[in-house]
Amino acid sequence: MSSIEDRFVELHPESKPLAEKAMGLFADGVTHERRSMSPYPVYMERGVGPRKWDVDGNEYIDYKTGHGSMILGQAHPAIVEAVQSQMAKGTHLSSGTRLEVEWAEAVIRLVPSVEKLRFVASGTEALMMAFKMARVFSGKEKIVKFAGAFHGWSDPAYVTDTETDREYGIPRGTSETVINTPAHDLDALDEILVGRDDVAAVVFQANDIAPPEFIEGLRELTTSHGVLLIFDEVVSGFRWSNAGCQGRYGVSPDLSTFAKILAGGLPGGCVGGRADVVDTVGEGGIRHPGTFNANPLSAAAGKAALGIVERDPIVETADKQADRLKAGINKVLQSMEIPGGAYGVSSIAMVSLGTPVDIDDPHAVPAGVEQGGRPVSTEVLDKLQLAIINEGLWTHPASMILSASHSDADIDATVSAYEAGLHAVRAAGLI
Ligand SMILES: Cc1ncc(COP(=O)(O)O)c(C=O)c1O
């Protein structure tokens, strides 16, 4: 075992037996594929603001932030109060509530393209419903998505090509309803849309780092072909701006999906947009039950979270701290002469290791392998992840999701810890 792993095992004795038990309980030993780790995952116990503590009492600065749902940080007092107070009044009233109405009103105030909406229980469900709405509204069947985009774990969202799809358990019929097209390529999309008249909608992962011209062009192209445009704002919603990616770039999609921040860190999602499209749900149209749709706890947390986003400079603060983090990591990479850079839009800091990126262009992405890029291997990234966990950072080394609760001191401590992690990996001869 490398000394990075030795140190990890030394620091995490209590996580080990939990991981061993979990192996016998859960497929692959985890409850979310991104939580797998070698030699074993860390088990967390609690979090406050930007900090988390694991079952061994190790403290971390958090950059996974509830897979992006905790832009206010962990255990924000207003969210705790809202949920506790509702909990005491009943957690499921099997009826509409005042809270769901006020929650929806907050979404509509924040996101001008949303005229009407429907709450669901997750981002995955929001995309499933958006595809249905588009199909019923247009009377057409195909959804076009960009290759490599992530839209949750439903069958249509995972369609790649027919052979891999069979391994994922996706029926052939479903594969045939989805068309993949290369990312950021309007010409390729145009070619698809010119050549056929069975496309219901194009879906765009709105937290994908794309040039503004592409995002604007996407709107023009879909409008000119009479095809609906869906923005998947599950990550970018209430983060890229108060109105998500669409607010940042001034583009108005027909439908948008939200989750994560929408529900204040509790389970929940919604699909919203043009009233005539959303109204495909209901009597004589799309069936939509769902036990936990707009459940009172998620509604209470969501309403409280959106209220804070609306009132305070949450997006701006998280963006500013991401800039500070990117600048700090870029200095470290430069001084250690590691090709690469910290980059990215809004409050998600991406880190490219091994492959240069234009850090002065917020929409630049690292050169792909085809363009001569040489990203470090997954093995090196995994080692770096362990090394920075050992240094008190809870993050993937290549993707760090900020909150508005990260202070300047947190960011500066993060940069030092990241640097120490890189030195440990270099000492192991890996970078
Ligand atoms: C862009 C995007 N869309 C959809 C989803 C699915 O959301 P959920 O995990 O709430 O089902 C995710 C989840 O990370 C996402 O990143």
PDBQT file of the ligand as one rigid body, heavy atoms in Angstrom, charges set to zero:
ROOT
HETATM    1  C1  LIG A 501     -27.699  17.708 -14.850  1.00  0.00    +0.000 C 
HETATM    2  C2  LIG A 501     -28.436  16.697 -14.016  1.00  0.00    +0.000 A 
HETATM    3  N1  LIG A 501     -29.660  16.313 -14.396  1.00  0.00    +0.000 NA
HETATM    4  C3  LIG A 501     -30.367  15.436 -13.674  1.00  0.00    +0.000 A 
HETATM    5  C4  LIG A 501     -29.858  14.884 -12.521  1.00  0.00    +0.000 A 
HETATM    6  C5  LIG A 501     -30.650  13.884 -11.750  1.00  0.00    +0.000 C 
HETATM    7  O1  LIG A 501     -31.099  14.432 -10.540  1.00  0.00    +0.000 OA
HETATM    8  P1  LIG A 501     -31.417  13.485  -9.298  1.00  0.00    +0.000 P 
HETATM    9  O2  LIG A 501     -30.119  12.943  -8.795  1.00  0.00    +0.000 OA
HETATM   10  O3  LIG A 501     -32.117  14.400  -8.318  1.00  0.00    +0.000 OA
HETATM   11  O4  LIG A 501     -32.331  12.411  -9.787  1.00  0.00    +0.000 OA
HETATM   12  C6  LIG A 501     -28.588  15.258 -12.082  1.00  0.00    +0.000 A 
HETATM   13  C7  LIG A 501     -28.008  14.707 -10.845  1.00  0.00    +0.000 C 
HETATM   14  O5  LIG A 501     -26.899  14.966 -10.456  1.00  0.00    +0.000 OA
HETATM   15  C8  LIG A 501     -27.843  16.187 -12.860  1.00  0.00    +0.000 A 
HETATM   16  O6  LIG A 501     -26.597  16.534 -12.516  1.00  0.00    +0.000 OA
ENDROOT
TORSDOF 0
